Amino acid sequence: MVEAGKIHRGDEDPGSKTCYEDDSESIREGEVDWLEGVRRDRDHHFDNTQRSYRASINRWIQDAKPMVAQTTEEAEAEAAAVN
C-alpha cells in the first residue's frame, strides 16, 4: 500500500519499500494549483452568471419602457378628463 505523500518512481518493483520517494512538497504544490484552478473556474462562472443577469435585467427594462410610457399617457389622459 502506498503511503500518503509518496509517489512511485517507476524504476523499481511497486511492492518494495524503496520504490517510493517522498514528494510531499510536489503534492502540496499540486493541491495549490488545483485549488487555484477551482477558484478561477468559480470566479469565471460567477462573472458569466452576473453578466447574464445584468443582460436579462437590461432587456426587461427596455421591454418595460414602452409599457410604462403608455401607462403614463393613459394616466395623464384620465387625469385631464377628470379635471
Distance bins in CASP14 RR format, pairs under 12 A and 6 or more apart:
PFRMAT RR
TARGET T0000
AUTHOR 0000-0000-0000
RMODE 2
METHOD distances of the structure
MODEL  1
1 14 0 0 0 0 0 1 0 0 0 0 0
1 15 0 0 0 0 1 0 0 0 0 0 0
1 17 0 0 0 0 0 1 0 0 0 0 0
1 20 0 0 0 0 0 1 0 0 0 0 0
2 8 1 0 0 1 0 0 0 0 0 0 0
2 9 0 0 0 0 0 1 0 0 0 0 0
2 14 0 0 0 0 1 0 0 0 0 0 0
2 15 0 0 0 0 1 0 0 0 0 0 0
2 16 0 0 0 0 0 1 0 0 0 0 0
2 17 0 0 0 0 0 1 0 0 0 0 0
2 19 0 0 0 0 1 0 0 0 0 0 0
2 20 1 0 0 1 0 0 0 0 0 0 0
2 21 0 0 0 0 0 1 0 0 0 0 0
2 22 0 0 0 0 0 1 0 0 0 0 0
2 23 0 0 0 0 0 1 0 0 0 0 0
2 27 0 0 0 0 0 1 0 0 0 0 0
3 17 0 0 0 0 1 0 0 0 0 0 0
3 19 0 0 0 0 0 1 0 0 0 0 0
3 20 1 0 0 1 0 0 0 0 0 0 0
3 21 0 0 0 0 0 1 0 0 0 0 0
3 22 0 0 0 0 1 0 0 0 0 0 0
3 23 0 0 0 0 0 1 0 0 0 0 0
3 24 0 0 0 0 0 1 0 0 0 0 0
3 27 0 0 0 0 0 1 0 0 0 0 0
4 20 0 0 0 0 0 1 0 0 0 0 0
4 22 0 0 0 0 0 1 0 0 0 0 0
4 23 0 0 0 0 0 1 0 0 0 0 0
4 24 0 0 0 0 1 0 0 0 0 0 0
4 27 0 0 0 0 1 0 0 0 0 0 0
4 28 0 0 0 0 0 1 0 0 0 0 0
5 20 0 0 0 0 1 0 0 0 0 0 0
5 21 0 0 0 0 1 0 0 0 0 0 0
5 22 1 0 0 1 0 0 0 0 0 0 0
5 23 1 0 0 1 0 0 0 0 0 0 0
5 24 1 0 1 0 0 0 0 0 0 0 0
5 25 0 0 0 0 1 0 0 0 0 0 0
5 26 0 0 0 0 1 0 0 0 0 0 0
5 27 1 0 1 0 0 0 0 0 0 0 0
5 28 0 0 0 0 1 0 0 0 0 0 0
5 30 0 0 0 0 0 1 0 0 0 0 0
5 31 0 0 0 0 0 1 0 0 0 0 0
6 14 0 0 0 0 0 1 0 0 0 0 0
6 17 0 0 0 0 1 0 0 0 0 0 0
6 18 0 0 0 0 0 1 0 0 0 0 0
6 19 0 0 0 0 1 0 0 0 0 0 0
6 20 1 1 0 0 0 0 0 0 0 0 0
6 21 1 0 0 1 0 0 0 0 0 0 0
6 22 1 0 0 1 0 0 0 0 0 0 0
6 23 1 0 0 1 0 0 0 0 0 0 0
6 24 0 0 0 0 1 0 0 0 0 0 0
6 26 0 0 0 0 0 1 0 0 0 0 0
6 27 0 0 0 0 1 0 0 0 0 0 0
7 14 0 0 0 0 0 1 0 0 0 0 0
7 19 0 0 0 0 1 0 0 0 0 0 0
7 20 1 0 0 1 0 0 0 0 0 0 0
7 21 1 0 0 1 0 0 0 0 0 0 0
7 22 0 0 0 0 1 0 0 0 0 0 0
7 23 1 0 1 0 0 0 0 0 0 0 0
7 24 0 0 0 0 1 0 0 0 0 0 0
7 25 0 0 0 0 0 1 0 0 0 0 0
7 26 1 0 0 1 0 0 0 0 0 0 0
7 27 1 0 0 1 0 0 0 0 0 0 0
7 30 0 0 0 0 0 1 0 0 0 0 0
8 14 1 0 0 1 0 0 0 0 0 0 0
8 15 0 0 0 0 1 0 0 0 0 0 0
8 16 0 0 0 0 0 1 0 0 0 0 0
8 17 0 0 0 0 0 1 0 0 0 0 0
8 18 0 0 0 0 0 1 0 0 0 0 0
8 19 1 0 0 1 0 0 0 0 0 0 0
8 20 1 0 1 0 0 0 0 0 0 0 0
8 21 0 0 0 0 1 0 0 0 0 0 0
8 23 0 0 0 0 1 0 0 0 0 0 0
9 16 0 0 0 0 0 1 0 0 0 0 0
9 18 0 0 0 0 1 0 0 0 0 0 0
9 19 1 0 1 0 0 0 0 0 0 0 0
9 20 1 0 0 1 0 0 0 0 0 0 0
9 21 1 0 1 0 0 0 0 0 0 0 0
9 22 0 0 0 0 0 1 0 0 0 0 0
9 23 0 0 0 0 1 0 0 0 0 0 0
10 16 0 0 0 0 0 1 0 0 0 0 0
10 18 0 0 0 0 0 1 0 0 0 0 0
10 19 1 0 0 1 0 0 0 0 0 0 0
10 20 0 0 0 0 1 0 0 0 0 0 0
10 21 0 0 0 0 1 0 0 0 0 0 0
11 18 0 0 0 0 0 1 0 0 0 0 0
11 19 1 0 0 1 0 0 0 0 0 0 0
11 20 0 0 0 0 0 1 0 0 0 0 0
11 21 0 0 0 0 0 1 0 0 0 0 0
12 18 1 0 0 1 0 0 0 0 0 0 0
12 19 1 1 0 0 0 0 0 0 0 0 0
12 20 0 0 0 0 1 0 0 0 0 0 0
12 21 0 0 0 0 0 1 0 0 0 0 0
13 19 1 0 0 1 0 0 0 0 0 0 0
13 20 0 0 0 0 0 1 0 0 0 0 0
14 20 0 0 0 0 1 0 0 0 0 0 0
21 27 0 0 0 0 0 1 0 0 0 0 0
22 28 0 0 0 0 0 1 0 0 0 0 0
23 29 0 0 0 0 1 0 0 0 0 0 0
23 30 0 0 0 0 0 1 0 0 0 0 0
24 30 0 0 0 0 0 1 0 0 0 0 0
24 31 0 0 0 0 0 1 0 0 0 0 0
25 31 0 0 0 0 0 1 0 0 0 0 0
25 32 0 0 0 0 0 1 0 0 0 0 0
26 32 0 0 0 0 0 1 0 0 0 0 0
26 33 0 0 0 0 0 1 0 0 0 0 0
27 33 0 0 0 0 0 1 0 0 0 0 0
27 34 0 0 0 0 0 1 0 0 0 0 0
28 34 0 0 0 0 0 1 0 0 0 0 0
28 35 0 0 0 0 0 1 0 0 0 0 0
29 35 0 0 0 0 0 1 0 0 0 0 0
29 36 0 0 0 0 0 1 0 0 0 0 0
30 36 0 0 0 0 1 0 0 0 0 0 0
30 37 0 0 0 0 0 1 0 0 0 0 0
30 38 0 0 0 0 0 1 0 0 0 0 0
31 37 0 0 0 0 0 1 0 0 0 0 0
31 38 0 0 0 0 0 1 0 0 0 0 0
32 38 0 0 0 0 0 1 0 0 0 0 0
32 39 0 0 0 0 0 1 0 0 0 0 0
33 39 0 0 0 0 0 1 0 0 0 0 0
33 40 0 0 0 0 0 1 0 0 0 0 0
34 40 0 0 0 0 0 1 0 0 0 0 0
34 41 0 0 0 0 0 1 0 0 0 0 0
35 41 0 0 0 0 0 1 0 0 0 0 0
35 42 0 0 0 0 0 1 0 0 0 0 0
36 42 0 0 0 0 0 1 0 0 0 0 0
36 43 0 0 0 0 0 1 0 0 0 0 0
37 43 0 0 0 0 1 0 0 0 0 0 0
37 44 0 0 0 0 1 0 0 0 0 0 0
37 45 0 0 0 0 0 1 0 0 0 0 0
38 44 0 0 0 0 0 1 0 0 0 0 0
38 45 0 0 0 0 0 1 0 0 0 0 0
39 45 0 0 0 0 0 1 0 0 0 0 0
39 46 0 0 0 0 0 1 0 0 0 0 0
40 46 0 0 0 0 0 1 0 0 0 0 0
40 47 0 0 0 0 0 1 0 0 0 0 0
41 47 0 0 0 0 0 1 0 0 0 0 0
41 48 0 0 0 0 0 1 0 0 0 0 0
42 48 0 0 0 0 0 1 0 0 0 0 0
42 49 0 0 0 0 0 1 0 0 0 0 0
43 49 0 0 0 0 0 1 0 0 0 0 0
43 50 0 0 0 0 0 1 0 0 0 0 0
44 50 0 0 0 0 0 1 0 0 0 0 0
44 51 0 0 0 0 0 1 0 0 0 0 0
45 51 0 0 0 0 0 1 0 0 0 0 0
45 52 0 0 0 0 0 1 0 0 0 0 0
46 52 0 0 0 0 0 1 0 0 0 0 0
46 53 0 0 0 0 0 1 0 0 0 0 0
47 53 0 0 0 0 0 1 0 0 0 0 0
47 54 0 0 0 0 0 1 0 0 0 0 0
48 54 0 0 0 0 0 1 0 0 0 0 0
48 55 0 0 0 0 0 1 0 0 0 0 0
49 55 0 0 0 0 0 1 0 0 0 0 0
49 56 0 0 0 0 0 1 0 0 0 0 0
50 56 0 0 0 0 0 1 0 0 0 0 0
50 57 0 0 0 0 0 1 0 0 0 0 0
51 57 0 0 0 0 0 1 0 0 0 0 0
51 58 0 0 0 0 0 1 0 0 0 0 0
52 58 0 0 0 0 0 1 0 0 0 0 0
52 59 0 0 0 0 0 1 0 0 0 0 0
53 59 0 0 0 0 0 1 0 0 0 0 0
53 60 0 0 0 0 0 1 0 0 0 0 0
54 60 0 0 0 0 0 1 0 0 0 0 0
54 61 0 0 0 0 0 1 0 0 0 0 0
55 61 0 0 0 0 0 1 0 0 0 0 0
55 62 0 0 0 0 0 1 0 0 0 0 0
56 62 0 0 0 0 0 1 0 0 0 0 0
56 63 0 0 0 0 0 1 0 0 0 0 0
57 63 0 0 0 0 0 1 0 0 0 0 0
57 64 0 0 0 0 0 1 0 0 0 0 0
58 64 0 0 0 0 0 1 0 0 0 0 0
58 65 0 0 0 0 0 1 0 0 0 0 0
59 65 0 0 0 0 0 1 0 0 0 0 0
60 67 0 0 0 0 0 1 0 0 0 0 0
60 68 0 0 0 0 0 1 0 0 0 0 0
61 67 0 0 0 0 0 1 0 0 0 0 0
61 68 0 0 0 0 1 0 0 0 0 0 0
62 68 0 0 0 0 0 1 0 0 0 0 0
64 70 0 0 0 0 0 1 0 0 0 0 0
64 71 0 0 0 0 1 0 0 0 0 0 0
64 72 0 0 0 0 0 1 0 0 0 0 0
65 71 0 0 0 0 0 1 0 0 0 0 0
65 72 0 0 0 0 0 1 0 0 0 0 0
66 72 0 0 0 0 0 1 0 0 0 0 0
66 73 0 0 0 0 0 1 0 0 0 0 0
67 73 0 0 0 0 0 1 0 0 0 0 0
67 74 0 0 0 0 0 1 0 0 0 0 0
68 74 0 0 0 0 0 1 0 0 0 0 0
68 75 0 0 0 0 0 1 0 0 0 0 0
69 75 0 0 0 0 0 1 0 0 0 0 0
69 76 0 0 0 0 0 1 0 0 0 0 0
70 76 0 0 0 0 0 1 0 0 0 0 0
70 77 0 0 0 0 0 1 0 0 0 0 0
71 77 0 0 0 0 0 1 0 0 0 0 0
71 78 0 0 0 0 0 1 0 0 0 0 0
72 78 0 0 0 0 0 1 0 0 0 0 0
72 79 0 0 0 0 0 1 0 0 0 0 0
73 79 0 0 0 0 0 1 0 0 0 0 0
73 80 0 0 0 0 0 1 0 0 0 0 0
74 80 0 0 0 0 0 1 0 0 0 0 0
74 81 0 0 0 0 0 1 0 0 0 0 0
75 81 0 0 0 0 0 1 0 0 0 0 0
75 82 0 0 0 0 0 1 0 0 0 0 0
76 82 0 0 0 0 0 1 0 0 0 0 0
76 83 0 0 0 0 0 1 0 0 0 0 0
77 83 0 0 0 0 0 1 0 0 0 0 0
END
